[in-house]
Amino acid sequence: MKWAVILLLGFSLIGLLSQQTFAAEKYTIKVIDRGNQPVADAFVIVWDGKDELDSDYTDNNGLWDTWLDKFTSYRIRATRNDQSGERIITPGNANTITIEIS
């Protein structure tokens, strides 16, 4: 009986440890041109599937912060004037996601 309780508790603990909690983390979107220079005032849109999740303009350093789930795949598009660039990415542990526009 004692071993049955120990096994049951062990399996319960394994079940709890194997569950993943999905939470948004802060990521920086970096928009650059072909010369690897930052692009200020680029408009960035993030899609989660068909739904627009977030959007805004980059700062003077070509940067914009947003909150994403590291296990979810996103489509990220940046545009400025007649230039654009796009990536489909699952962020993972990368803190910065770079989009090149041309």
C-alpha positions as CSV (number, residue, x, y, z in Angstrom):
1,M,0.0,0.0,0.0
2,K,2.8,2.4,0.9
3,W,4.5,1.8,-2.5
4,A,1.2,2.5,-4.3
5,V,0.9,5.9,-2.6
6,I,4.5,6.8,-3.4
7,L,4.0,5.8,-7.1
8,L,0.8,7.8,-7.3
9,L,2.4,10.9,-5.8
10,G,5.4,10.4,-8.2
11,F,3.1,10.3,-11.3
12,S,1.2,13.3,-10.1
13,L,4.5,15.3,-9.7
14,I,5.6,14.3,-13.2
15,G,2.3,15.4,-14.6
16,L,2.6,18.8,-12.9
17,L,6.2,19.3,-14.1
18,S,5.4,18.4,-17.7
19,Q,2.7,21.1,-18.1
20,Q,3.9,24.2,-19.8
21,T,2.6,27.6,-18.8
22,F,2.3,30.0,-21.8
23,A,3.0,33.6,-20.9
24,A,3.9,36.6,-22.9
25,E,7.4,37.8,-22.7
26,K,8.9,41.1,-23.8
27,Y,10.6,41.1,-27.2
28,T,12.3,43.9,-29.2
29,I,11.6,44.2,-32.9
30,K,14.6,45.7,-34.7
31,V,14.0,47.1,-38.2
32,I,17.1,47.6,-40.4
33,D,17.8,48.4,-44.0
34,R,20.0,46.5,-46.5
35,G,23.0,48.4,-45.1
36,N,22.3,47.1,-41.6
37,Q,21.2,50.6,-40.5
38,P,18.3,51.1,-38.1
39,V,15.0,52.3,-39.7
40,A,13.2,54.9,-37.6
41,D,9.4,55.4,-37.9
42,A,8.9,52.0,-39.6
43,F,5.4,50.7,-39.0
44,V,5.4,47.2,-37.6
45,I,2.5,44.8,-37.5
46,V,2.4,41.4,-35.6
47,W,-0.1,38.7,-36.6
48,D,-1.0,35.6,-34.7
49,G,-2.5,33.5,-37.4
50,K,-5.1,35.7,-39.2
51,D,-5.5,38.1,-36.3
52,E,-3.5,41.3,-35.9
53,L,-2.0,41.1,-32.4
54,D,-0.1,44.4,-32.1
55,S,1.3,47.3,-34.1
56,D,3.2,50.5,-33.7
57,Y,6.1,52.5,-35.0
58,T,9.8,52.0,-34.3
59,D,11.8,54.6,-32.4
60,N,14.8,56.6,-33.6
61,N,17.0,53.5,-33.2
62,G,14.7,51.3,-35.3
63,L,13.4,49.5,-32.2
64,W,9.9,48.6,-30.9
65,D,9.0,46.5,-27.9
66,T,6.0,44.1,-27.9
67,W,4.8,41.1,-25.8
68,L,4.8,37.7,-27.4
69,D,4.6,34.0,-26.4
70,K,7.9,32.3,-27.2
71,F,6.2,29.1,-28.4
72,T,3.7,30.7,-30.8
73,S,4.5,31.4,-34.5
74,Y,4.0,35.0,-35.6
75,R,4.1,36.9,-38.9
76,I,5.8,40.2,-38.4
77,R,5.9,42.9,-41.2
78,A,7.7,46.2,-41.2
79,T,7.1,49.0,-43.7
80,R,8.4,52.5,-44.3
81,N,7.6,54.5,-47.4
82,D,7.9,52.1,-50.3
83,Q,10.1,49.6,-48.4
84,S,9.0,46.5,-46.5
85,G,10.2,43.3,-45.0
86,E,8.5,40.3,-43.3
87,R,9.3,37.3,-41.3
88,I,7.4,34.3,-39.9
89,I,9.0,33.4,-36.6
90,T,8.6,31.5,-33.4
91,P,10.5,33.8,-31.0
92,G,11.9,31.2,-28.6
93,N,14.6,32.6,-26.3
94,A,15.8,35.3,-28.7
95,N,15.3,38.7,-27.1
96,T,15.5,40.6,-30.4
97,I,13.8,39.9,-33.7
98,T,15.3,41.6,-36.7
99,I,13.3,42.5,-39.8
100,E,15.2,43.8,-42.8
101,I,13.3,46.1,-45.2
102,S,14.3,46.8,-48.8
